[in-house]
Amino acid sequence: MIITKQIVAVQLLQYLQHKTSLNELITWAEDMLVEGHFQETETEIIRNVLGEIGLANVRNFGLSWEDCVSIMQRLGYTIHIEATLAA
């Protein structure tokens, strides 16, 4: 599988939407750094982003909301939040 910026963004969105855990996201990022093949024109940005996500389990790094927004921007996306009242 070729890893693209879009695939990385989808994985991060899955985490932000609570469809996957932080540990699952970190494991995926670490696995992709070792086993993944990257779209040639996007290799540097993808490797940097995956490395940043992979470090999120280290106490001094973590993965804050600001980190997620920054990562999505570097991948070419913006995040918009929508809220509705719970019944």
QUIGI-V659481 format. One record per residue. N is the residue number from 1. RES is the residue in one small letter. SS is DSSP state (alpha for helix, beta for strand, coil for the rest). PHI is phi in whole degrees, -180 to 180 (999 if undefined). D_LAST is the distance of its C-alpha to the last C-alpha in Angstrom with 2 decimals. Layout:
BEGIN
<<N	RES	SS	PHI	D_LAST> <N	RES	SS	PHI	D_LAST>>
END
This chain:
BEGIN
<<1	m	coil	999	41.92> <2	i	beta	-89	42.20> <3	i	beta	-88	39.56> <4	t	coil	-116	38.50> <5	k	alpha	-60	36.40> <6	q	alpha	-64	33.78> <7	i	alpha	-64	33.64> <8	v	alpha	-64	33.26> <9	a	alpha	-61	30.47> <10	v	alpha	-62	28.56> <11	q	alpha	-63	29.00> <12	l	alpha	-66	27.76> <13	l	alpha	-64	24.66> <14	q	alpha	-58	23.99> <15	y	alpha	-66	24.15> <16	l	alpha	-63	21.97> <17	q	coil	-92	19.22> <18	h	coil	61	19.64> <19	k	coil	-93	21.34> <20	t	coil	-146	24.50> <21	s	coil	-87	25.53> <22	l	alpha	-61	27.76> <23	n	alpha	-62	30.60> <24	e	alpha	-66	30.33> <25	l	alpha	-64	30.43> <26	i	alpha	-63	33.40> <27	t	alpha	-61	35.22> <28	w	alpha	-61	34.78> <29	a	alpha	-61	36.12> <30	e	alpha	-63	39.03> <31	d	alpha	-62	39.88> <32	m	alpha	-68	39.91> <33	l	alpha	-63	42.20> <34	v	alpha	-86	44.64> <35	e	alpha	-106	44.38> <36	g	coil	-75	42.87> <37	h	beta	-113	44.85> <38	f	beta	-105	43.72> <39	q	coil	-58	44.08> <40	e	alpha	-52	47.37> <41	t	alpha	-77	46.43> <42	e	alpha	-118	43.31> <43	t	alpha	-55	44.76> <44	e	alpha	-62	44.91> <45	i	alpha	-65	41.36> <46	i	alpha	-65	39.91> <47	r	alpha	-61	42.05> <48	n	alpha	-63	41.10> <49	v	alpha	-67	37.34> <50	l	alpha	-62	37.60> <51	g	alpha	-63	39.74> <52	e	alpha	-65	37.25> <53	i	alpha	-64	34.41> <54	g	alpha	-61	36.87> <55	l	alpha	-85	37.56> <56	a	alpha	-64	33.94> <57	n	alpha	-88	34.70> <58	v	coil	-89	37.45> <59	r	coil	-51	36.42> <60	n	coil	-76	37.94> <61	f	coil	-103	36.21> <62	g	coil	67	32.61> <63	l	coil	-144	30.26> <64	s	coil	-83	28.39> <65	w	alpha	-58	25.99> <66	e	alpha	-62	29.10> <67	d	alpha	-62	31.04> <68	c	alpha	-64	28.58> <69	v	alpha	-62	28.66> <70	s	alpha	-62	32.46> <71	i	alpha	-61	32.83> <72	m	alpha	-61	30.84> <73	q	alpha	-64	33.01> <74	r	alpha	-66	36.14> <75	l	coil	-85	35.06> <76	g	coil	98	34.72> <77	y	coil	-122	30.95> <78	t	coil	-119	28.58> <79	i	coil	-108	25.01> <80	h	coil	-121	22.31> <81	i	coil	-106	18.85> <82	e	coil	-126	15.82> <83	a	coil	-125	12.49> <84	t	coil	-129	9.19> <85	l	coil	-71	6.33> <86	a	coil	-78	3.79> <87	a	coil	-75	0.00>>
END
